[in-house]
């Protein structure tokens, strides 16, 4: 097993949709989340794309062109929490969104992804 790489895609100061993160080298991806306020986000949606991204632009934050839904995670009553996603090289880029998009400034939510290569 090779070393893991992690990134916090969303934090309390983030917009409701993260930027794209390159995951083409990973076999396994772990999603970890926490929220310490009742006004925080209630759902995480994980989306992926097979688009190139190095030679051409990826879909914008509101675009669903060539974007696939991988999973949706309900955070209410499950924080902190963790889930695993198997990549198998099926996608190159991953992003996360939280709902509701208009989460309160008083909330604190963090979504962290860890990728592992074998």
HUDABEL-V640716 format. One record per backbone hydrogen bond with DSSP energy under -0.5 kcal/mol. NH is the residue of the N-H (numbers start at 0). CO is the residue of the C=O. If there is no record, write none. Layout:
nh=<NH/NH>
co=<CO/CO>
//
This chain:
nh=<1/4/6/8/8/9/13/17/20/22/23/25/26/27/28/29/30/31/31/32/33/35/39/41/42/43/44/45/46/46/47/48/49/62/66/67/69/69/70/72/74/74/75/77/79/80/82/84/86/86/87/88/89/91/92/93/94/96/97/98/102/103/106/109/110/111/112/113/114/115/116>
co=<116/114/112/6/110/110/10/95/93/91/91/22/115/115/84/113/82/29/111/80/109/107/36/98/98/72/96/70/44/94/67/92/65/59/63/47/45/67/45/43/41/72/41/74/32/32/30/28/26/84/26/25/86/48/48/20/46/44/15/42/99/38/103/33/9/31/6/29/4/27/2>
//
